[in-house]
Each structure stands twice: as C-alpha cells, then as structure tokens.
Amino acid sequence: MKEQKQQKLDIGLLDVKRQDCLEGLKSIEDNSIDLVFTSPPYADQRKGKYDSIPVDEYVDWFVPIAVEIQRALKPSGSFFLNLSPHCEQGEKSTYVMELVIAIRDQAKLRYMDELVWYKSANPRKWDHRLKNAWEPIYQFAKERPYINHANIKIPTESAFVNKRGYSSYTSVTGNVGGYHEITDQGIGFTIPDNVLYFPSALLVKDKFEHPAKFPLELAEFFVRGFCPEGGTVLDPFMGSGMVGLAALQYGRKCFGFDTEQRFVDMAYERVNSYRKPPESPKKGTVDIFATESA
Ligand SMILES: C[S@@+](CC[C@H](N)C(=O)[O-])C[C@H]1O[C@@H](n2cnc3c(N)ncnc32)[C@H](O)[C@@H]1O
C-alpha cells in the first residue's frame, strides 16, 4: 500500500503537554510506543533559553527518563537519542559516552547503532581543532526493532541484476556490495547508510523561533523508517514540535512534553498552520518515494 503525506492533518493525533517528561512519561502505557525520537537539552548549553543540566549531574538526571522510555516502548520499538558533547576549556566532554553505557546497563535497552547526522559546519573559526559538522544519534531498542526499508530507500548510481533477481550495486562512493531491489524503471535502490545528511534547520528561517529545532526532513526520515503506519511516536523533549509535524504528516499519533508553555503552544501552532506544499516534480528527476510501500 502506498504511503502518502496527509492532505489535511488530524490534530487529534497530537497530544503535547506542558510537563517535565519524567512525570509525563509515567502516564504512558507499558509497551505502547513504536518510536521515540528526541533531542534533550545538551548539558550546560542553552542557559537562559530553557533548563540546562550540569555535566556531572546529566547521567543521573537522564537514566530515570530512559527507564520510563524502556517501559513505554513496544518490543519492536526504537529509541533514537540525538545528543552531542561540547568542548570545555578546549577538551571534549565525555558525558554522552557515559550516558550511552548507562542507558544500556541501567535502563536495560539494547545499544543498536550510532548514526552520524552530518549537518554541515558552522563557519566560525575553532582554535586547535577542525570545525564540527556532525552530531551523533544513538539508536537503542528493547528487542528487535521495526524498520521499513522501502520508505527510506535511496537511489543507487548503478544496479546489476544477479541470478536471484536482485541487484548488486555501486554506491556513489564507489563501494560495491549488498543485494537490493531494482525497480521497473531500471533504477537501483538501496537502504541508506548510517551517515545521514540533513542541513541544520537553523539555516531555515520560519516564524517558529526555537534554538534547537530539528530539520523536518530528519524527523520525517525516522518517522517513516522506524514507526509503522498508524503507530505512535513520542518526543519527550518536544520543543518546537518538528517530530509532531512529521508524525501527523504521515498519519502517526504523537505524544510530547515540554516544560515551557511557549513551546507547547508553538508545537500546536506548527501543526495547525501546516499546508501541504504543491506537488511539482521537476522534469527529468525521479520521485524516489513514488513506489514505496509500508
Ligand atoms: C533540544 S530542545 C528540542 C527541540 C526539538 N527537537 C525541536 O525540533 O524543536 C529541548 C527541549 O526540551 C525542553 N525541556 C527541557 N527540560 C525538559 C524536561 N525535563 N521535560 C520536558 N521538556 C524539557 C526544552 O524546553 C526544549 O524545548
């Protein structure tokens, strides 16, 4: 069955509460969430914009939240955590690494993967180091997580059919490997690798001012790839509501929390003011999602 962006969003599928997420999570049923995709406040960052947790308290602060996420996730669910360490007096902080281990050991979630979100570098000058151009996104799961390869496939540069009717492919980097479907148009597709390129949303000016908003396309990628149609997404640190918009655009339910009323309002306004952009595929290009199935 083809999956389409919703023409009109069903606002009833969104439930964002002004609440500390640790409290809010306790009201969510066991084994009910398909996907958690979130970015909590980074330690010692954004002071004055919203709550900021000191580095040496971060793991103890987050582990009880991860325990609730573990309880609320379905056995097929995934928890993606976007959290990037900062530098303090020239040295990179290691609290994020400590947290990953604590989530595995104390919240009893399987550590599945570390994805690279390549978002392009900030043009400012850094002494003694290169510019940072990426952030990690950690994937945890309860058991064997759901993934919809068809929804997140990407075209390969070339494809060759082998005896089993599948294609081996050459990627844009020249690596050959894997077996992937070939479409009736003769175009090869493969599943994406775990380096994702989505330019920072801060480069996109819109009326929703939030200092750390996700690009919509990044949130859509996780919703479509890791939450089945009609499933439920949770963003415990909802901010400006990008995850909510991505979820509703594709007919998923979404729960969210934020401690700031202005961000709860912003999330609802973002979803309420959504208008589906007109479809106008450019001549000579291929809509890679045109043949997708859930
Ligand atoms: C990094 S931002 C999330 C931005 C979001 N991904 C977006 O696309 O706009 C973190 C958000 O968590 C909120 N927050 C901070 N502490 C919280 C807590 N204990 N529970 C719920 N939300 C919290 C902040 O107000 C902030 O909006």
The ligand as an ORCA input file, in Angstrom:
! r2SCAN-3c Opt
* xyz 0 1
  C      16.847     20.425     22.216
  S      15.282     21.079     22.504
  C      14.242     20.096     21.454
  C      13.962     20.740     20.130
  C      13.064     19.915     19.229
  N      13.725     18.705     18.779
  C      12.559     20.707     18.008
  O      12.595     20.184     16.882
  O      12.145     21.842     18.169
  C      14.894     20.514     24.104
  C      13.533     20.953     24.640
  O      13.315     20.259     25.879
  C      12.613     21.111     26.769
  N      12.874     20.578     28.133
  C      13.909     20.831     28.963
  N      13.829     20.087     30.076
  C      12.687     19.321     29.956
  C      12.065     18.316     30.752
  N      12.577     17.969     31.943
  N      10.936     17.746     30.284
  C      10.390     18.115     29.083
  N      10.949     19.057     28.283
  C      12.087     19.645     28.704
  C      13.145     22.488     26.476
  O      12.206     23.493     26.833
  C      13.407     22.429     24.953
  O      12.319     22.964     24.229
*
